[in-house]
Structure formats: structure tokens, C-alpha cells
Amino acid sequence: MSELYPLLLMPEFRERVWGTRDLAPIYARVVGKEPIGEVWLTGDDCKVANGPLAGQTLGDLCARFGEEVVGQAALIKDRFPLLIKFLFPKQKLSVQVHPDDEAAQRIGQPCGKTECWYVYKAMPGANVGLGLKPGTTREQLKQAIEETRAEQLLNWIEVRTGEMIYVDAGTVHAIAPGAILIETQQNSDTTYRLYDYGRPRELHVEQGLQAVRAQTHAGKAKLEVIEGHEVLVASPSFIVEKFSPPGVMTVTADPGPSTAQVLVAIEGTGVVECSGMQPVIFNKGEAVVIPAAVQQYELRPQWSLEFLRMRLPVEKLAEPETVLG
């Protein structure tokens, strides 16, 4: 029998110059003296807060238990496959692009970086830059970077609360202030900063231009309702769903290859119960990792609960249906 059980992880607060010290309505407390831009929920250094493994990091557990944590569906067995974050942008983030799996592996990285953003809360007029305007060439983009006008070549689209934005690898993208986002991404650190509005930061123009794809699948993902919950996006890299259970919810692992699951509370409080283990209580802004070795668990709302579930697909999926605008 596996030593693993549902793991409550302590969030890791990351300082960013474009962030904020006001993390409401997700977190009530102010952290540190510098602005926080990202709160990592499943980073390698996030520590377990409950049970016999308390104090150990998610990275340590993946190295120790491998497939028992990440599951058979994960290509890399000693690293957690999905990085989940809250983003709190108060300034425009740089214009970036990430390589796909093939390009990343050519430079010695295990995987590329496809991501998605669930819009937890958006102010009127909040927008993101998603892909290049039709017909834009790499040469035109390079010239626009040199002339400090590259943002004019992006598709800027307004985002609204509850929408899911899909950003596959190779998509030139940027995030403007005005929204709180929950990002799900392949666990990769490979980012090429193409443009930063003239701010004096290091750019990776040549590498980034090589990674840019003229056509991508990026856009607002088409929501699908299945068995009373919302499938926000289903892609080759991850599946993200939203649940608002009225009562006790029993979850049994899907047949086929196993996968870890991540539960992120976005409203209310829930209790995860698993046979032979102490119940795990998680609140808004907290994440519980269900290791692949855990085949069944129950989730009980305390008064009310709304949460996202992230996991790997256990079968080959096509790119999701999306629209721009």
C-alpha cells in the first residue's frame, strides 16, 4: 500500500515588479514589503502542510515516489507535470513566447510550455495580447521590437470573469493589468522575453523568434458541461474543470493510465476524505494534490465550495476549440 495521501500544499509567494501587495479577494494577508505577482500552488519547492510527509516539498516527493505521485500519464516521472499559479498583474507583463515540446527538447529541456488562464476576476476593459495580427511575419515583429512598438502587432482581446484563455506553445502573448488569473501550465521554466515596452530588461529576441508559430490554437476555450460540471479546457497538455458540488462528491480514478490531480479552491471551503487518512481541509487560494496512487476520495463542501480540478489527459486529445475576440 502506498504511503501517499491527499497533500495540502503551502502556497509560495513570488515577488514581481509588476505585482501588488493587495492579494484580495484570494488572500487576506499582505506578504512582505515587495509586490507579489505570482502565487505558486504546485511549485517544486511548495511544502506539504499535512500528515506524515509534512515539511517535505513536492519536488522531493516526486523524486522519491515518482509514478506514484505523477501517474502513468506523465512523461517525466520525477517532476510534477503541472505548475498552477495565481497571477496578480498591476502592470503590463512583457511580450513573451514559449517553445513547444520539440523545440524545448532540442535545447535540453524536458518539455515546452503550453498554458491556460482562468479569469477568476476581471475589471471592465481588462485584456490580454494573444497571438500576432494576421499576416505578421517574423521580420516585421523583429523590426517592431527594435522600434519599440511590438505591442501594436498583437491581438488584444477583452477578458471577462469566468472565461478560460488557452495559450499553446509558440503563441506570442502578453497580460495587461485588470484581472486575477489562475494559470495552469506545463512545468517548464523556458520563457523567451521578446519585448518589454522599452523597459531595461534582458530580451531573448533571436531565440524567441525561432519559437514563434505564425498560426496557433490560442483563444477563448469553448466551455462544455458534462455530468453537472464545467470542462473549461481539454487539451493535449492538461484538462481543467470547474465544480460546485451541492453535497458529498465521490471521485474514482478514470480507467487507463493514472494521473495526479490538483484541486484548487476558488470559493468557500472543502474537506477531502480518503480511506485510512485524516481529512484535509482546504480554503480559497489553497491547493490539494491527489497523488496518482490514490484511487478514490470524497470531497465534502463546508457550507459551499467552488473549485478547479487540473489533471493530465489519460488519452490523446486534440487541440481545444477556441475563438479570438
C-alpha positions as CSV (number, residue, x, y, z in Angstrom):
1,M,0.0,0.0,0.0
2,S,1.3,3.5,-0.9
3,E,2.4,5.9,1.8
4,L,0.8,8.7,-0.2
5,Y,-2.4,10.5,0.6
6,P,-4.1,13.9,-0.4
7,L,-1.4,16.6,0.1
8,L,-2.3,20.1,1.2
9,L,0.4,22.4,-0.2
10,M,1.5,25.7,1.3
11,P,1.4,28.5,-1.4
12,E,4.7,30.0,-2.4
13,F,4.5,33.8,-2.8
14,R,6.8,35.2,-5.6
15,E,7.8,38.8,-5.8
16,R,7.4,40.5,-9.2
17,V,7.9,44.2,-10.1
18,W,4.5,44.1,-11.9
19,G,2.6,42.7,-9.0
20,T,0.8,44.0,-5.9
21,R,0.7,43.8,-2.1
22,D,-3.1,43.6,-2.2
23,L,-3.9,40.0,-2.9
24,A,-7.6,40.3,-2.1
25,P,-10.0,38.6,-2.6
26,I,-7.9,35.5,-2.7
27,Y,-5.6,36.1,0.3
28,A,-6.4,38.4,3.2
29,R,-2.9,38.9,4.5
30,V,-0.2,41.2,2.9
31,V,3.1,39.3,2.3
32,G,6.5,41.0,2.6
33,K,7.4,44.5,1.5
34,E,7.7,44.0,-2.2
35,P,4.8,43.4,-4.7
36,I,3.7,39.8,-5.2
37,G,3.0,38.9,-8.8
38,E,2.6,35.1,-8.7
39,V,1.5,32.7,-6.0
40,W,2.7,29.2,-6.9
41,L,0.5,26.3,-5.7
42,T,2.3,23.3,-7.1
43,G,5.9,24.5,-7.4
44,D,8.8,22.1,-6.8
45,D,9.5,24.0,-3.5
46,C,5.9,24.1,-2.2
47,K,5.8,22.2,1.1
48,V,3.3,19.7,2.4
49,A,1.2,21.0,5.3
50,N,-0.5,17.9,6.5
51,G,0.2,14.3,7.6
52,P,3.3,12.3,8.0
53,L,5.0,13.9,5.0
54,A,4.5,17.5,6.3
55,G,7.5,19.7,5.6
56,Q,8.7,17.8,2.6
57,T,8.5,19.6,-0.8
58,L,6.5,18.5,-3.8
59,G,9.8,18.2,-5.7
60,D,11.2,15.9,-3.0
61,L,8.1,13.6,-3.1
62,C,8.2,13.4,-6.9
63,A,11.9,12.4,-6.8
64,R,11.2,9.8,-4.1
65,F,7.9,8.3,-5.2
66,G,7.9,9.0,-9.0
67,E,5.0,7.5,-10.8
68,E,3.0,7.0,-7.5
69,V,2.7,10.8,-7.4
70,V,2.7,11.9,-11.0
71,G,1.0,8.9,-12.6
72,Q,1.5,6.8,-15.7
73,A,0.2,9.6,-18.0
74,A,3.2,11.9,-17.1
75,L,6.1,11.7,-19.5
76,I,8.6,12.8,-16.8
77,K,8.3,10.6,-13.7
78,D,10.4,12.6,-11.2
79,R,8.9,16.0,-11.5
80,F,5.3,17.2,-11.1
81,P,3.9,17.8,-14.6
82,L,1.7,20.8,-13.9
83,L,2.5,24.2,-12.4
84,I,-0.5,26.0,-11.0
85,K,-0.3,29.7,-10.2
86,F,-2.4,32.8,-9.2
87,L,-1.4,35.9,-11.2
88,F,-1.9,39.4,-9.8
89,P,-0.8,41.8,-12.6
90,K,-0.8,45.5,-11.9
91,Q,1.3,46.4,-14.9
92,K,1.6,45.0,-18.4
93,L,3.7,41.9,-18.4
94,S,6.4,41.6,-21.1
95,V,5.5,40.1,-24.5
96,Q,6.7,36.5,-24.4
97,V,6.7,33.2,-26.3
98,H,7.4,29.7,-25.1
99,P,8.8,26.8,-27.2
100,D,6.8,23.7,-27.8
101,D,8.0,20.2,-26.7
102,E,10.1,19.5,-29.7
103,A,11.9,22.9,-29.6
104,A,12.4,22.6,-25.9
105,Q,13.9,19.2,-26.2
106,R,16.4,20.4,-28.8
107,I,17.9,22.7,-26.1
108,G,18.0,20.1,-23.4
109,Q,14.7,20.9,-21.7
110,P,12.3,18.1,-20.8
111,C,9.2,19.8,-22.2
112,G,7.8,23.0,-23.7
113,K,5.2,25.3,-22.2
114,T,1.6,25.3,-23.2
115,E,-0.6,27.2,-20.6
116,C,-4.1,28.5,-20.0
117,W,-5.5,31.3,-17.9
118,Y,-8.8,31.0,-16.0
119,V,-10.1,34.5,-15.4
120,Y,-11.0,34.5,-11.7
121,K,-11.9,38.2,-11.7
122,A,-11.8,40.8,-14.4
123,M,-12.4,44.5,-14.2
124,P,-14.1,46.2,-17.2
125,G,-11.7,46.6,-20.0
126,A,-9.1,44.0,-18.8
127,N,-7.4,42.4,-21.8
128,V,-4.6,40.1,-22.9
129,G,-2.5,40.0,-26.0
130,L,-2.9,36.7,-27.8
131,G,-1.0,35.9,-31.0
132,L,0.1,38.2,-33.8
133,K,-2.3,40.0,-36.2
134,P,-2.9,38.0,-39.4
135,G,-0.1,38.3,-41.9
136,T,2.5,39.5,-39.4
137,T,5.9,38.0,-40.3
138,R,8.9,37.3,-38.0
139,E,10.8,40.1,-39.8
140,Q,8.0,42.6,-39.1
141,L,7.9,41.5,-35.5
142,K,11.7,41.9,-35.2
143,Q,11.5,45.4,-36.7
144,A,8.7,46.4,-34.4
145,I,10.7,45.2,-31.4
146,E,13.6,47.4,-32.5
147,E,11.3,50.4,-32.9
148,T,9.6,49.8,-29.5
149,R,6.1,49.3,-31.0
150,A,5.7,45.5,-30.9
151,E,2.5,45.6,-28.8
152,Q,0.8,47.1,-31.8
153,L,1.2,43.8,-33.7
154,L,-0.6,41.6,-31.0
155,N,-4.3,40.7,-31.0
156,W,-5.6,42.4,-27.8
157,I,-8.8,40.9,-26.6
158,E,-11.0,41.8,-23.7
159,V,-11.4,39.1,-21.0
160,R,-14.3,38.6,-18.6
161,T,-14.7,36.8,-15.3
162,G,-15.2,33.0,-15.8
163,E,-13.6,32.7,-19.2
164,M,-10.7,30.3,-20.0
165,I,-7.9,31.5,-22.2
166,Y,-5.8,28.8,-24.0
167,V,-2.3,29.7,-24.9
168,D,-0.5,26.9,-26.7
169,A,3.3,26.9,-27.1
170,G,4.6,29.2,-29.9
171,T,1.9,31.9,-29.3
172,V,3.2,35.4,-28.8
173,H,1.3,36.7,-25.7
174,A,1.1,39.3,-23.0
175,I,-1.0,40.1,-20.0
176,A,-2.3,43.6,-19.1
177,P,-3.5,44.7,-15.7
178,G,-7.1,44.4,-14.6
179,A,-7.7,40.7,-14.0
180,I,-6.7,38.0,-11.5
181,L,-5.8,34.8,-13.4
182,I,-5.3,31.2,-12.4
183,E,-2.6,29.8,-14.7
184,T,-2.2,26.1,-15.5
185,Q,0.9,25.3,-17.4
186,Q,3.3,22.5,-18.3
187,N,6.0,22.6,-15.7
188,S,8.7,24.4,-17.7
189,D,10.8,27.4,-17.0
190,T,11.6,28.2,-20.6
191,T,10.4,31.7,-21.4
192,Y,11.7,34.0,-24.2
193,R,11.0,37.7,-23.5
194,L,10.6,39.3,-26.9
195,Y,9.6,42.8,-25.9
196,D,9.2,44.9,-22.7
197,Y,7.8,48.3,-23.8
198,G,11.3,49.9,-23.7
199,R,11.9,48.9,-20.1
200,P,15.6,47.9,-19.4
201,R,15.2,44.2,-19.1
202,E,17.0,41.3,-20.8
203,L,15.4,40.2,-24.1
204,H,15.7,36.9,-25.9
205,V,14.7,38.1,-29.4
206,E,16.6,35.6,-31.6
207,Q,15.6,32.5,-29.5
208,G,12.0,33.8,-29.2
209,L,11.6,34.5,-32.9
210,Q,12.6,30.9,-33.6
211,A,9.9,29.7,-31.3
212,V,7.1,31.8,-32.7
213,R,4.4,30.0,-34.7
214,A,2.5,32.0,-37.3
215,Q,-0.7,30.1,-36.5
216,T,-1.7,28.7,-33.1
217,H,-4.8,27.4,-31.4
218,A,-4.8,30.2,-28.8
219,G,-8.1,31.9,-27.9
220,K,-11.0,31.7,-25.5
221,A,-11.8,28.0,-25.0
222,K,-15.3,26.7,-25.6
223,L,-16.9,25.6,-22.3
224,E,-18.5,22.2,-22.2
225,V,-20.9,21.0,-19.4
226,I,-20.6,17.3,-18.6
227,E,-22.4,15.5,-15.8
228,G,-23.1,18.7,-13.9
229,H,-19.7,20.3,-14.0
230,E,-17.8,22.5,-16.5
231,V,-14.9,21.4,-18.6
232,L,-13.1,24.7,-19.1
233,V,-10.5,23.3,-21.4
234,A,-9.4,19.9,-22.5
235,S,-6.1,19.8,-24.4
236,P,-3.1,17.5,-25.2
237,S,-1.3,19.0,-22.2
238,F,-3.9,19.3,-19.5
239,I,-7.6,19.2,-18.6
240,V,-9.1,22.0,-16.3
241,E,-12.6,21.6,-14.9
242,K,-14.8,23.6,-12.5
243,F,-17.1,22.1,-9.9
244,S,-19.6,23.5,-7.5
245,P,-20.8,20.3,-5.7
246,P,-24.1,20.6,-3.7
247,G,-23.1,17.8,-1.5
248,V,-20.6,15.0,-1.0
249,M,-18.8,14.2,-4.2
250,T,-17.1,10.8,-4.7
251,V,-14.2,10.7,-7.2
252,T,-12.8,7.5,-8.6
253,A,-9.8,7.4,-10.8
254,D,-10.5,7.1,-14.5
255,P,-9.7,3.7,-16.2
256,G,-6.4,3.7,-18.2
257,P,-3.2,5.4,-17.4
258,S,-3.2,7.1,-14.0
259,T,-2.7,10.8,-13.3
260,A,-2.2,13.1,-10.4
261,Q,-5.0,15.6,-9.8
262,V,-4.8,19.2,-8.4
263,L,-7.8,20.7,-6.5
264,V,-7.8,24.5,-6.1
265,A,-10.5,26.1,-4.0
266,I,-11.7,29.4,-5.6
267,E,-14.7,30.0,-3.3
268,G,-15.6,28.5,0.1
269,T,-14.1,25.6,1.9
270,G,-13.9,21.9,1.2
271,V,-12.8,18.7,3.0
272,V,-11.0,15.9,1.2
273,E,-11.5,12.5,2.8
274,C,-9.7,9.3,1.9
275,S,-9.9,5.9,3.5
276,G,-7.5,5.5,6.4
277,M,-6.3,9.1,6.3
278,Q,-7.0,12.2,8.2
279,P,-9.4,14.6,6.4
280,V,-7.8,17.5,4.6
281,I,-9.5,20.9,4.8
282,F,-8.6,23.4,2.1
283,N,-9.8,27.0,1.7
284,K,-9.9,29.6,-1.1
285,G,-6.4,30.0,-2.6
286,E,-5.1,26.6,-1.4
287,A,-4.4,23.5,-3.4
288,V,-4.6,19.8,-2.6
289,V,-2.6,17.4,-4.8
290,I,-4.2,14.0,-5.1
291,P,-1.3,11.6,-6.0
292,A,-2.0,9.1,-8.8
293,A,-1.7,6.3,-6.2
294,V,-4.9,7.5,-4.5
295,Q,-7.6,5.7,-6.5
296,Q,-10.7,7.2,-4.7
297,Y,-11.6,10.1,-2.4
298,E,-14.6,12.0,-1.3
299,L,-14.9,15.8,-1.4
300,R,-17.3,17.4,1.1
301,P,-18.2,21.1,0.9
302,Q,-18.3,23.0,4.1
303,W,-21.4,25.2,3.5
304,S,-20.3,25.9,0.0
305,L,-17.4,25.2,-2.3
306,E,-16.3,26.0,-5.8
307,F,-13.0,24.6,-7.1
308,L,-11.0,23.8,-10.1
309,R,-9.5,20.4,-10.9
310,M,-6.4,20.1,-13.1
311,R,-5.0,16.9,-14.4
312,L,-3.3,15.3,-17.4
313,P,-5.3,13.7,-20.1
314,V,-5.2,9.9,-20.0
315,E,-5.8,9.6,-23.7
316,K,-4.6,11.5,-26.7
317,L,-6.7,14.7,-27.1
318,A,-7.0,17.2,-30.0
319,E,-6.3,20.9,-29.5
320,P,-9.4,22.6,-27.9
321,E,-11.9,24.6,-29.9
322,T,-11.2,28.4,-29.3
323,V,-12.2,31.8,-30.6
324,L,-10.4,35.1,-30.6
325,G,-12.3,38.2,-29.5
